[in-house]
Amino acid sequence: MPVFTEFSASSRELRVLPSFAPPLPRLSPAFTKSTTSSNSQSQSQSQPQTQSQSQFSEPEKYEVVIIGAGPAGLMLNLLLARYGLSDDSLLCVDTKPGTLKSGQADGLQPRTLEILKSLGLADEILNDGCHMEEVAFWNPTGKTEGDVIERTSIVPDVSVPARFQHEVTIHQGRIERILETDLLRYSKRGVLRNTRLVDVRIDEEGDAEFPVIADIETEEEGKEKVRRTVRSKYLVGADGAHSNVRRCMGLSLEGESLDHIWGVVDLVIDTDFPDIRRRCAIHSPAGSVMVIPRERIVTGDYLTRLYVQVPEIEIEAGDDRKAKEGAKARRAQVTLEGIFQHAADAFKPYYIKPKQDGTVDWWAAYQIGQRVSGKFTVKDSKGINRVFIAGDACHTHSPKAGQGMNVSMMDSYNLAWKLIYSIHGLTPGPLETAKQDPVLDTYHLERHTIAQQLIDFDRAFSSMFSGKIGTEDGVESLTHEQFLEVFSTGNGFTSGCGIEYPENITVEKSTAVNPIRGTDYLQGILRPGRRLLNARVRRFADGNKRDLQDDFLSTGRFRILVLTSSDLLIPNGQSAKALSLLSTLISQFPSSVIEQTVIHPQLDKDTKTFMWRDLPAEIKKHSEMRFYSGYELSDDVYKIYGVDEAEGAITVVRPDGYVGVVAALDDVSTVEGYLGSVLRKI
């Protein structure tokens, strides 16, 4: 056996950590877990805590408590754990014993797929999910016998630029399992299940630093229910449309239900309908149906979801108590057999039925409703946001636009980085105590704006989908062209790729000089408040062909994207000056919070002939593996982003992948002003 001496660096363990980046640095005082054990706070439901006991026992304390472990809650829990909150600091509870088993959401939009890719969680979804790349429209022929419906068009499901030019359908429980499995790489406890929220309230007198009190009750198999009280700095309600957090905080959903009831069913289908494996919008004389192809299951069969309008169960519009009771009673009249009968009538002359007994996975009846909470946050007496709601807790809508799970997870994606920056003291302001934080305050502004847009779109889309094409029924009459126009123009919104946040402290839209040419923002032209479109680039260091979004992973970092001008190789050129100023600027902020990516246009020398020594030293210092040619592949990055190669531009991309500000190459002061308003200098 050979004899050798082995040396290893003390940091070797970093090589096997489960992330591409360390947690975000913490400038605020470290959180110290309460020394009081949770067991001392637990009590049997039959043995309530006495007043004398409560005076001497201290509740458990956490920095963040999350109520609900659906897609919104799990996304938030996972991101906060990745960003640096430990089990001592972060608690997530859910009433369910495990992930969802059947029903509910099933579709992921292109922008959601981009984000899951940035988290390293997209592979299983893309491999096993059903890709929906086309939508077929079927409409009445005008005949009373024979072929009473016909295919009038097939269009792309996603008609806007995106890294993934399709939707993916896969069961919500599968998404939850993927998120929760990844969470367990960062958290030993994971989600505390079989635990329900009893009450939540803000009590500043008892503890001003941890003012949010939550009473929770855990039910363990074979044991009595255990109730305990926890305090936190912040609490997030991601507990669904019937949110207990929303109720306890005195918030309410505002809106109305439309006069349409629909049945939805997941099943393995037997049919001669030619487009059953395409997404379909069917308007027939017998009613409307939406077909959503689903993933393959373990038997080798493919699931299909049908949304079927139930015509004789219509109710009057309104949201008063009597109307709600009537709607509930009418929904109770919907049966699985009735749903199949309405579907069979709508599909004529094609037949449709379950493939065999036992192939129906799940079914339900619902009434279309669009509601949104007036507030997504609740403040304490000092004006500090303490309680947040996300997902279905703050907005509900019909499922046919495919937004539910997507918008819910995007709420959490927006909130997570703002919450961790505030907790870790990375935003300007005092370090020692919780503070009014303009960055964290933007959660309500941005996500409420998107929720309201969603409600407005869903109301128009659902009304048209529930209407009849080619009839003379007054307001219900519409043309195929009208419906197709609403579908197409809404594609930027429904795909998630056309979302634009309004101007705020994290979105600066007005700058002294705008270096961007063009206004077709949906096609990728840089625009503060919109996400950075992916582009294919070639890395200088090793010739690797890359997706630019892979440099903007969901690690909680700000990114400075520098599109240099064609003078990059000139030592005293504008590009070199900008890179030098940016290097100084980066050093003013906490280490590792800002990363820099650099792209160059076509230069006087070919990329194979110039060397590192020909380039500004700051590129190798800050961007050695993030320095790219923007023209050698099929994508012309400068053209996509609307940047003149002779002038260049600088943009700051927020941790959630949205553009914060765009400045001219010689306007580093604008970049400095923007970063100084959202990040603490050191």
Secondary structure, DSSP 8 states (H G I E B T S, - for coil): ---------TTGGGGGSSSSS------S------SS-HHHH-EETTS---HHHHHH---EEEEEEEE--SHHHHHHHHHHHHHT--TTTEEEE-SSSSS--S-S--EE-HHHHHHHHHTT--HHHHHHSEEE-EEEEEEE-S-SSS--EEEEEEEES--S--SS-SEEE--HHHHHHHHHHHHTTT-SS--B-SEEEEEEEE-TTT-SSS-EEEEEEE--TTS--EEEEEEEEEEEE---TT-HHHHHTT--EEEEEEEEEEEEEEEEEEE--TTTTSEEEEEETTEEEEEEEEEE-TTS-EEEEEEEE-GGG----B-SHHHHHHHHHHHHT--HHHHHHHHHHHHTTS-EEESSTT-EEEEEEEEEEEEEES-SEEE-TTS-EEEEE-GGGTEE--STTS-HHHHHHHHHHHHHHHHHHHHTT-SSS-SSS----HHHHHHHHHHHHHHHHHHHHHHHHHHHHHSEES---GGGEE-HHHHHHHHHHTHHHHTSTT----SBTTB----SS--B----GGGT---TTSB----EEEETTT--EEEGGGGS-SSS-EEEEEE--TTTTSTTSHHHHHHHHHHHHHTTS-TTSEEEEEEE---SS-TTT--GGGS-HHHHHHHTTSEEESSSSS--HHHHHTB-TTT-EEEEE-TTSBEEEEE-TT-HHHHHHHHHHHS---
